[in-house]
């Protein structure tokens, strides 16, 4: 089974070994066909230090805590 990967922006790095990644998805309204943005925040595990604003790729993993089900694969340039 393939694991999900998402690309987002680091919005918080104040925790130890955890960063909050904000992922933006574009959806289309079913009736009016207008496109709009939806944001979702994910807690991701990391060993490295990432700064706010860095673009990263995250991958789904087994649960590490109550909210942390993702890990950072790499920094996207």
N, C-alpha and C positions, 0 to 999 in steps of 0.2 A: 504494500500500500504506500502510495506516494504521500509525503508529508507536505502540508501547506507552507508556502513561503509568501511573505508580503514585504513590500518596501514602504518605509515610513521615515519620519523625522523624529529625532530624540527631543522630547519636550521637557524631561526632568531627569537629572542624574544625581539626586541627593541621597539615595539609598546605597548601601553597600552591596555590590554585585548585582544590582538591579537598576534598570533604566526604564522610563516610560516612553513608549514609541507611539506617535500619533500617525495613524494611517488614514489617508484620504481616498474615498471611493466616489466615483461619479455615477449617479443614478439618473434614470429618465422617468418623469412623471407619467403614469399610465394613461391619463386622460388628455393632458395638455401638451405632452411630448417635450416639456422643458427639461433641460439638464440642470441638476443641482448637485452640490457637494455634500457628502456625509462623512463625518470624522468618527473614528473609533480609537480608543487608547488601549494599548496592550502593555503589560508588565513583562519585560524580557530579562533573562539572566545573562550576565556577562562577566568575564574575568578582566577585561581591558577597561580602560577609562575612555568614555565617550563624552563629548561636549554637547551642550544644547545646540540644536540646529544641524547636527550631523545627520546625513542620510544613511540609513542602514537597512540591511536585509535581515528579516527575522524568520525563524523556522519553528513550526509547532513541535513540541516535545511532550514527554510525559509530565504530569503535574509535579512541580517542585515545591509549591506551597499553595495556599488557598487561591491566590490570584495569578500566580506565575506559571504559565503553560507554554511559554515561548523562550527561545534562546537566540542570540544574535549570531548570524553566520559571518557577515563581513560588512565593512564600511563601503558604501557605494560612492564612487567619485563623481 
